[in-house]
Amino acid sequence: MKNVVLLLFVILLAIIPLIIQKDAEFGGADGQAEEVIGEVAPAYKPWFNAIWEPPSGEIESLLFSLQAALGASVIGYVIGYGKARKKYSSTKQ
């Protein structure tokens, strides 16, 4: 029961800002940093260009989500492996 309440709370935390700020634009830190650099040093030239640009923002979001899911999977596996190793190593002794 406690897990269901916590899950609903997390879902509400994710949905409420979208309801309150209907026309809000949720941008990333990269875009904000680019704007500030443009204001502070208008003659700034990047050191290098991107090797590949995703064809659309949706593809970029998909790749970012896949990267986050892969990272979370690796972290979850390492934590689970460590807990299982600790659990089964203490029962053998």
N, C-alpha and C positions, 0 to 999 in steps of 0.2 A: 504494500500500500504506500509506503514511504517513497519507493522508487517511482511510482506512478505520479505522485504529487510533485516530486522533483522534476520529472520529465515535463509535466504540464507547465511548471514554473519556467523552465528553460524555453519551452515553445512560446510562452507568453512574452518572455524577454526578447525573443527574436521578432515577434510579430508586432508588438505594440509600437515600436518606433516607425514601422512601415505604415501603420494606421494613422498615427499622430501627424507625421510629416509626409503627406501623400505625394507632393511634388518635389520632395527632397532629392538631391542628386548625391548618391553615396559614391564618392571618388576615393581613390587610393592615395597613399603618401607620395608615390612617384610623380603624379600629376601636380600635387601641391609643391613638391620640391622643385620641379621644373619651372613653375611659375615664379617662385621666390628667386631662383637663380637668374631667371630672365630679368627680374626687377633689380637685383643687386649688381649683376654684371652682364649688361646687355650684349657685350661683345664676346661672351664666353662661347667657345667651340668645344663640343664633346671630344674626348680623346679617341673614341672609336665609335663605329656604328654597329647596330645589332646585326647579327649574322642572318637571322630570319625573323620577319615580322608576321605574326598570325594574321590571317585574312580578315578576321572580324573580332569584335570585342567578346562575342560569345565563345569563340574558339579559345581566346586568351583566358577567359573565365574557366572553361572546361579544363584546360591544361593546368591552371592554378589549383583547381579542385582535385584533379588527379594527383598532383604533387602533394597536396595536403593529406589526401587519403593514403597515399603510399607511405608518407612519413609517419602518420598515426598508426598504420599497420605495423611498421617496423618497431616503433616505440612499444606498442601493445604486445608484440611478440617477445621483445626483449624482457619486458616486465613479467609477462606470463611465464617465460622460460626460467627466469630467475626465481620466481615464487615456487614453481614446480620443482626446480632443482633443490631449493632449500627444503621444501616439504619432504621430498623423497630421500634426500641424503640424511636427514635427521632420523627417519624411521629405520634405516638400515643399521645404525649404530647402537 
